[in-house]
Amino acid sequence: MSVRTAELPNRWGWLVRGFRKYARRYVQKHFHAVRLSKSGAAVPNGDEPLLVALNHPSWWDPMIGMVLSDRFGAREHFAAIDAVAVERYRFFTKLGFVGVDTKSLRGAAAFLRTGTAILSHPRHVFWVTAQGRFTDVRERPLALQSGVGHLAARMTAGAVLPVALEYTFWTESTPEALVRVGEPLRAADHRGLDGKAWTALIEAALTRNLDALSAEAVRRDPEAFTDLLAGRTGVGGVYDSWHRLKAWVRGRPFDPSHEVVTGERRL
C-alpha cells in the first residue's frame, strides 16, 4: 500500500464538532483557565500540513488539544492514540484518532504510512504526543520516540510545530492549563535530514519551548497569556458565601477569584 492510498480515519464532521463542544465544557468544568503564552509563535495560518509534536504530561492532553485546535482555522485534525484505546472505543476513529501500536515493527510502519498519508494533504494537522508516555514536565532529556522524526523526514511540505503543555495551580482551587507554541520547523528548510536528525531537531525545539513555558508558569503572571477558555473560579461553599456577604455589606460586586485586587491578595 502506498502512502497516498493508506487508509485514513473516516472522520464524521458532526461528531467532531459535537465532541469539541463537549471537550470545551468538560475542560471548563475542571480548570480555572486554558492559557496560551503570548511569547510563543503564532499558529501558521496557511494551508500547509502541520505535524504537531507535544510533550505528554497528562491524560488531559487530548482535551487541551481540542481547545487549542480552534486556533488552527478551517483544518482537519487527526491524532495518534494508543491502539488499545481504539480497539476498545471504535468511535474514536470517527473523531480522527489513529491507533498506534508502539510495541511492534508492524505498528511503527503503520504509523509512518498513515501519518505520511495524512500530511500529504493541505489543511491537515496530525497531533502526536512525541514522548510516547506520560512524562513529568521537568524530566530531561525529553527522550522523544524516533517515530516523530522519521515521519517528519518524509514530509515534502508543511512544518513540524512543537507545542509545550504544563498544568499548574496558581491562586484558584482548580488548575491552570498552560500552552506555548514554538517556532515551526519547516520541511523546506531541513531537506535531506534523516529520521534521527529530525528527532534531535524536534526534541531540541520542544525542550526550549517547554523551558520557556515553565519559566512563565513560575512567574504566575496571567498577563503573559491569552485566555483560550475561562473555567471555574473560587472555592464555593461557606468560604465564598462569607466573601459574598462581605462584598454585599461593603456595596461591592462579588468576585470569587483569588487574583490581586486593588493591591491586596484575597486569602
C-alpha positions in Angstrom: 0.0 0.0 0.0 1.5 3.4 -1.0 1.5 6.3 1.4 -1.0 8.1 -0.9 -3.5 5.3 -0.7 -3.1 4.5 3.0 -6.4 4.3 4.8 -7.3 7.4 6.8 -9.8 7.5 9.6 -13.3 8.4 8.2 -14.0 11.5 10.3 -17.6 12.4 10.9 -17.8 16.1 10.9 -20.9 16.4 13.0 -19.4 14.1 15.6 -16.1 16.0 15.7 -18.0 19.3 16.2 -20.1 17.8 19.0 -17.1 16.3 20.7 -15.2 19.6 20.5 -18.1 21.3 22.3 -18.2 18.6 24.9 -14.4 18.8 25.4 -14.6 22.6 26.0 -17.4 22.2 28.6 -15.5 19.4 30.3 -12.3 21.3 30.5 -14.1 24.4 31.6 -15.6 22.4 34.5 -12.2 21.1 35.7 -9.8 24.0 35.0 -9.6 27.6 36.1 -8.4 28.6 32.6 -6.6 27.4 29.5 -3.9 29.9 28.7 -1.8 30.4 25.6 1.6 32.1 26.0 1.9 35.4 24.3 5.7 34.9 23.9 5.3 31.9 21.7 4.9 31.7 18.0 1.7 32.1 16.1 0.0 29.1 14.6 0.7 29.1 10.8 -2.4 30.4 9.0 -1.8 28.9 5.6 -2.9 25.6 4.1 0.3 23.8 4.7 0.0 20.4 6.5 1.2 20.5 10.2 2.7 17.8 12.4 2.1 19.0 16.0 4.7 17.5 18.4 3.7 17.7 22.0 5.1 16.7 25.3 2.9 14.3 27.3 2.4 15.4 30.9 -1.2 14.3 31.5 -4.4 12.4 30.5 -5.8 15.8 29.7 -3.5 16.5 26.7 -6.1 15.5 24.0 -8.8 17.6 25.6 -6.5 20.6 25.8 -5.6 19.9 22.1 -9.3 20.1 21.3 -9.5 23.5 22.8 -6.3 24.7 21.1 -7.5 23.3 17.7 -9.8 26.3 17.4 -6.7 28.5 16.8 -5.9 26.5 13.6 -8.7 27.7 11.5 -10.6 25.5 9.0 -8.4 22.4 9.1 -9.0 18.7 9.5 -7.4 17.3 12.6 -6.0 13.8 13.3 -4.3 12.5 16.4 -2.2 9.5 17.3 -3.6 7.4 20.2 -2.7 4.0 21.7 -4.1 1.2 19.6 -5.7 -0.5 22.6 -7.9 2.5 23.2 -9.1 2.5 19.6 -9.9 -1.2 19.8 -11.9 -0.6 22.9 -13.7 2.6 21.7 -14.1 2.2 17.9 -15.9 5.6 17.6 -12.5 7.3 18.3 -11.6 6.7 14.6 -14.7 8.8 13.6 -13.1 11.7 15.6 -9.8 11.4 13.6 -7.8 9.3 16.1 -5.2 7.0 14.6 -4.4 3.8 16.6 -0.7 3.3 17.1 0.9 0.0 18.2 4.2 1.1 19.7 5.3 -2.4 20.6 5.9 -3.8 17.2 7.7 -3.0 13.9 4.4 -3.5 12.0 2.8 -0.9 14.3 5.7 1.5 13.6 5.4 1.0 9.9 1.6 1.6 10.0 2.1 4.8 12.0 4.6 6.2 9.3 2.3 5.1 6.4 -0.8 6.6 7.9 0.9 9.7 9.2 2.6 10.3 5.8 -0.8 10.0 4.1 -2.4 12.5 6.5 0.4 15.0 6.0 0.3 14.7 2.2 -2.9 16.8 2.1 -3.2 20.5 2.6 -5.0 21.8 5.7 -4.4 18.5 7.6 -3.0 18.5 11.1 -1.6 15.4 12.8 -1.1 15.6 16.6 1.5 13.4 18.2 2.5 13.1 21.8 6.1 12.6 20.8 7.3 11.2 24.1 5.0 8.2 23.8 4.3 8.0 27.5 3.2 10.2 30.4 6.3 12.2 31.5 6.9 15.0 34.1 7.5 18.4 32.5 10.8 18.6 34.4 12.3 15.4 33.1 15.3 16.0 30.8 16.2 14.8 28.3 12.7 14.6 26.8 13.6 11.3 25.1 11.2 11.6 22.1 10.3 8.5 20.3 12.0 8.2 17.0 8.8 7.8 15.0 8.1 11.5 15.1 11.4 12.2 13.5 11.0 9.6 10.8 7.6 10.9 10.0 9.0 14.5 9.7 11.7 13.2 7.4 9.0 12.0 5.0 7.2 15.4 4.8 7.6 17.1 1.4 5.8 20.2 2.5 4.5 21.9 5.7 6.0 22.1 9.1 6.5 20.5 12.4 5.0 22.6 15.2 6.5 22.0 18.7 3.8 22.6 21.4 4.5 22.6 25.1 1.9 21.8 27.8 2.0 22.3 31.5 -0.6 22.0 34.3 -0.2 24.0 37.5 -2.0 25.5 40.4 -1.9 29.3 40.9 -4.4 31.0 43.1 -7.6 29.1 42.5 -8.9 25.7 43.6 -8.7 24.4 40.0 -5.5 24.2 37.9 -4.3 26.3 35.0 -3.6 24.6 31.7 -0.7 26.4 30.1 0.2 26.1 26.4 3.1 27.6 24.4 3.6 27.2 20.6 7.2 27.0 19.4 8.6 28.2 16.1 7.6 25.9 13.2 10.3 23.7 11.8 9.6 23.8 8.0 10.2 20.8 5.9 11.6 23.0 3.1 14.3 24.4 5.5 15.6 21.0 6.5 15.5 18.9 3.4 17.9 15.9 3.5 17.8 15.3 7.2 17.2 11.7 8.2 14.8 10.5 10.9 17.4 10.5 13.6 18.5 14.1 12.8 14.8 15.2 12.7 14.1 13.6 16.1 17.0 15.5 17.6 15.9 18.8 16.0 12.3 18.4 17.2 13.5 17.4 20.7 15.7 20.5 21.0 12.9 22.8 19.8 10.4 21.2 22.2 12.8 21.4 25.1 13.4 25.2 24.5 9.7 25.7 24.3 8.9 23.7 27.4 11.7 25.6 29.4 10.2 28.9 28.3 6.7 27.8 29.4 7.9 26.5 32.7 9.6 29.9 33.5 6.3 31.6 32.7 4.4 29.1 34.9 6.7 30.0 37.9 6.0 33.8 37.4 2.3 33.3 37.6 1.5 36.3 35.5 -1.9 35.9 33.7 -1.0 39.0 31.6 1.7 36.8 29.8 -1.1 34.7 28.4 -4.1 34.8 26.2 -7.1 33.0 27.7 -8.4 30.4 25.3 -11.1 29.2 27.8 -12.2 30.5 31.2 -13.4 28.0 33.8 -14.3 27.9 37.4 -13.1 30.4 40.0 -13.4 30.5 43.8 -13.8 27.7 46.3 -17.6 27.6 46.8 -19.5 26.7 49.9 -19.1 28.6 53.2 -15.9 30.3 52.0 -17.4 32.0 49.0 -20.7 32.7 50.9 -18.8 34.6 53.5 -17.0 36.7 50.9 -20.2 37.3 49.1 -21.8 38.6 52.3 -18.8 40.9 52.9 -19.0 42.3 49.4 -22.7 43.0 49.8 -22.1 44.8 53.1 -19.4 47.0 51.5 -21.6 47.7 48.5 -19.1 46.0 46.1 -19.6 43.3 43.4 -18.7 39.8 44.5 -15.6 38.4 42.7 -14.9 34.7 43.5 -11.4 34.8 42.1 -8.2 35.0 44.1 -6.4 37.3 41.8 -4.8 40.5 43.2 -7.4 43.2 43.6 -6.6 46.9 44.4 -3.1 45.9 45.6 -4.3 43.2 48.0 -4.5 39.5 47.6 -7.6 37.7 48.8 -6.9 34.8 51.2 
